[in-house]
Amino acid sequence: MANISTEAGLRGAAPTVGIAATRWRAGALLEQGAAFTQLEAPTLGAPAAGAAGPDSATAGGERFDVVVIGGGQAGLSVGYRLAREGLKFVILEARERIGDSWRSRWDSLRLFTPARFDGLDGMRFPGSKRGFPTKDEMADFLEQYAAAFRLPVRTGVKVDELTRVGQEYVVTAGGTRYLAAHVVVASAGYQKPKVPGFAADIDPAIRQLHSSAYKNPSQLAPGGALLVGAGNSGAEIAIDLARTHRVWLAGRHPGHIPVKYDSAVAYHLVVPLVFRILFHRLLSVDTPLGRKARPQFLAHGGPLIRVKPGDLDRAGVVRVRRVGGVSEGKPVLEDGRRLDVDNIVWCTGYQPGFDWIKLPIFDASGRPDQYRGVVAGEPGLYFAGLPFQHSPSSAMIHGAARDARRVVDRIARRIRAGAAVQVA
Ligand SMILES: Cc1cc2nc3c(=O)[nH]c(=O)nc-3n(C[C@H](O)[C@H](O)[C@H](O)COP(=O)(O)OP(=O)(O)OC[C@H]3O[C@@H](n4cnc5c(N)ncnc54)[C@H](O)[C@@H]3O)c2cc1C
């Protein structure tokens, strides 16, 4: 298919660490107040933390207390907490720069969360709390965050395998191995573009791309564009494209927030209600309402946050039924209509992209079997930033801190328990 970019245990036992390191860790945990003070007074532009180097560089690989995979908001939030606990860790990030997953999104993208919901633990988003940052401002904020707290991020390191040997996890990136009793996978649920199988039967003359590869209208051929998938990405790209193309948006309407999004009512009332209460507390794996809503969120995403049906109408976007297949190289809608378009943008979401995790932790749907980030079947293994890990906010900026705190609390408790056993 043309133009589709595919970026994209210690079961009850103590961690395997030497006695000296164990004592150091127990001490570090008691002294975490000192680490705190340093972290609460960040120095922008300071060098990356040398203190968070490996315990030892062994022939088998570098050894850490914790290896974090992924240096987006979820991984950095975990890193912030690990640093406060005084643990030795590294964050491995596949991209060349921290924030690149935001930078690579489409040119006109502004966050749908106002800046007041875009800060992370220990650092608020700069500027007006009411503004909607650009994707590049968000990317730069993440880079500044890592620098301010001296988080040990290694960029350009793509993990290609996670396994366990005995009681230790082995993380492999290229020829390099990292060893740890604890691993946090924070590589997001948005890594591998998902397109329906029938996309392969589309006429090669029709230009196709996935929303993850969309930057601006100049990538498309002149003429008509069909956007498949009417969630937030589909609706926002539809508005972007409607300036230059005739646009059809195919798919079920997922609902929307029914107030003017940049109004005072939205800012003071509706947005806090949706993000802080509904997406953060009411809908969660611990509430009946949340458990009922979770499959819907996982399969189709949430409601439209910023765009409303009226915005689409005013932009001239034509809403059509779902695409059900292909006939003679053209997309066919569920109502049998065949659309003669020059471009298709698949806004059909992502697969988790966890095929590099060689551990038996996946359920029948291919998702990690975890509760609030803790994988019961693989002690010492954790996730952060999964869609609806705890609630819809788990995969949003304002939910990253809470999930990170919980996962790191578990890790610290486990290490303390291990230290107590070994010292005794
Ligand atoms: C178009 C779009 C707009 C959004 N807008 C908002 C918004 O306005 N507000 C909001 O709160 N949320 C928004 N979100 C949701 C969410 O906040 C973002 O998707 C955010 O980037 C998720 O952060 P993360 O750290 O979980 O994942 P990512 O930002 O994707 O970070 C994961 C990192 O892991 C790295 N990685 C992946 N695999 C590996 C590997 N094998 N080895 C090493 N590193 C690896 C990646 O390179 C990446 O940097 C939006 C999402 C999308 C798709």
The ligand as a Gaussian input file, in Angstrom:
#p B3LYP/6-31G(d) Opt

LIG

0 1
 C       -3.116000      13.334000      17.546000
 C       -3.106000      13.242000      19.038000
 C       -3.408000      14.376000      19.786000
 C       -3.430000      14.294000      21.184000
 N       -3.734000      15.419000      21.916000
 C       -3.774000      15.339000      23.267000
 C       -4.093000      16.500000      24.055000
 O       -4.380000      17.573000      23.547000
 N       -4.076000      16.388000      25.412000
 C       -3.791000      15.207000      26.033000
 O       -3.796000      15.155000      27.289000
 N       -3.509000      14.095000      25.310000
 C       -3.479000      14.137000      23.948000
 N       -3.171000      13.005000      23.230000
 C       -2.988000      11.718000      23.946000
 C       -1.582000      11.549000      24.598000
 O       -1.354000      12.586000      25.513000
 C       -0.458000      11.486000      23.576000
 O       -0.646000      10.416000      22.685000
 C        0.922000      11.311000      24.247000
 O        1.922000      11.415000      23.278000
 C        1.042000       9.972000      24.982000
 O        2.238000       9.992000      25.727000
 P        3.032000       8.663000      26.068000
 O        4.245000       9.009000      26.812000
 O        2.095000       7.666000      26.667000
 O        3.369000       8.114000      24.605000
 P        4.305000       8.758000      23.498000
 O        4.265000      10.215000      23.510000
 O        3.989000       8.045000      22.224000
 O        5.725000       8.317000      24.020000
 C        6.146000       6.978000      23.959000
 C        7.592000       7.001000      23.586000
 O        8.069000       5.656000      23.573000
 C        9.018000       5.542000      22.542000
 N        9.106000       4.148000      22.158000
 C        8.154000       3.381000      21.577000
 N        8.605000       2.131000      21.366000
 C        9.873000       2.105000      21.856000
 C       10.886000       1.112000      21.921000
 N       10.673000      -0.119000      21.451000
 N       12.089000       1.442000      22.458000
 C       12.313000       2.700000      22.944000
 N       11.386000       3.682000      22.882000
 C       10.192000       3.393000      22.359000
 C        8.454000       6.429000      21.434000
 O        9.478000       6.846000      20.549000
 C        7.829000       7.572000      22.200000
 O        8.661000       8.692000      22.324000
 C       -3.136000      13.058000      21.833000
 C       -2.832000      11.935000      21.051000
 C       -2.829000      12.020000      19.675000
 C       -2.511000      10.777000      18.881000

